Amino acid sequence: MTSKITISNKSELYLKFLSDLQQVAIGFNSRITVQKGVVTVDAKSFMGILALIDAKGTKLEVVAEGEDAQMALDAIGNLASQNLLKLNGEPAPFRKN
């Protein structure tokens, strides 16, 4: 399952979102990865998440595979909505592709 997120707020919120995303991902058994361009990282890895730090307007793709993949993507979508991010270029709710 895949979801796309466009980070469009101030960079401080982007950093908080990445930190919170890692914490949410840790709570699931599914394999969760985040891709930015050609870089793909484990969403549960703090060092991996640090590789995604960039300017606002960054497009991220979140992929979850496993028994609780749908729940993981829903939780990440809720997190994004709570952080007032724009998803797929539109305001929340979170969209799954």
C-alpha positions as CSV (number, residue, x, y, z in Angstrom):
1,M,0.0,0.0,0.0
2,T,1.3,3.4,-0.9
3,S,0.4,7.0,0.0
4,K,1.9,10.2,-1.2
5,I,2.5,13.2,1.0
6,T,3.5,16.7,0.0
7,I,5.1,18.7,2.8
8,S,4.2,22.3,2.3
9,N,4.5,24.0,5.7
10,K,7.4,25.6,7.4
11,S,10.5,23.5,7.8
12,E,10.1,23.4,11.6
13,L,6.8,21.5,11.1
14,Y,8.5,19.3,8.5
15,L,11.2,18.2,11.1
16,K,8.5,17.6,13.7
17,F,6.5,15.6,11.2
18,L,9.5,13.4,10.4
19,S,10.2,12.8,14.0
20,D,6.6,12.0,14.8
21,L,6.3,9.8,11.7
22,Q,9.2,7.6,13.0
23,Q,7.5,7.3,16.4
24,V,4.2,6.2,14.8
25,A,6.0,3.8,12.4
26,I,7.7,2.0,15.4
27,G,4.2,1.1,16.7
28,F,3.4,-1.2,13.7
29,N,4.7,-4.6,12.7
30,S,4.5,-3.7,9.0
31,R,7.6,-2.7,7.0
32,I,7.2,1.0,6.4
33,T,9.4,3.0,4.1
34,V,9.5,6.6,3.0
35,Q,10.9,7.6,-0.3
36,K,12.0,11.1,-1.4
37,G,13.2,11.1,-5.0
38,V,15.6,8.2,-5.4
39,V,16.3,7.9,-1.6
40,T,14.3,5.2,0.2
41,V,14.6,4.8,4.0
42,D,13.1,2.7,6.8
43,A,10.5,4.9,8.5
44,K,11.5,3.3,11.9
45,S,15.1,4.4,11.6
46,F,16.1,7.7,13.1
47,M,19.2,7.9,10.9
48,G,17.1,7.1,7.8
49,I,14.6,9.8,8.7
50,L,17.4,12.3,9.0
51,A,18.3,11.6,5.4
52,L,14.9,13.1,4.4
53,I,15.5,16.5,6.0
54,D,15.1,19.0,3.2
55,A,13.3,22.3,2.4
56,K,9.5,22.7,2.5
57,G,7.6,21.5,-0.5
58,T,9.2,18.0,-0.4
59,K,7.2,15.2,-1.8
60,L,7.4,11.9,0.2
61,E,6.0,8.5,-0.7
62,V,5.1,6.3,2.2
63,V,4.8,2.5,1.6
64,A,3.6,0.0,4.1
65,E,3.7,-3.8,3.7
66,G,2.4,-6.3,6.2
67,E,-0.5,-7.4,8.3
68,D,-1.2,-3.9,9.7
69,A,-0.2,-1.9,6.7
70,Q,-3.6,-0.2,6.3
71,M,-3.7,0.8,9.9
72,A,-0.1,2.2,9.6
73,L,-1.0,4.3,6.6
74,D,-4.1,5.6,8.3
75,A,-2.1,6.6,11.4
76,I,0.5,8.4,9.3
77,G,-2.3,10.1,7.4
78,N,-3.9,11.2,10.7
79,L,-0.5,12.5,11.9
80,A,-0.1,14.5,8.7
81,S,-3.6,16.0,9.1
82,Q,-2.8,16.9,12.7
83,N,0.3,18.7,11.6
84,L,-1.7,20.8,9.1
85,L,0.2,19.4,6.1
86,K,-1.2,19.3,2.6
87,L,-1.5,15.9,1.1
88,N,-1.3,15.2,-2.6
89,G,-1.4,19.0,-3.1
90,E,-4.8,19.3,-1.4
91,P,-5.9,19.8,2.2
92,A,-6.6,16.8,4.4
93,P,-8.1,14.2,4.6
94,F,-5.2,11.9,3.7
95,R,-5.5,10.1,0.4
96,K,-4.3,6.5,-0.3
97,N,-3.1,5.6,-3.8
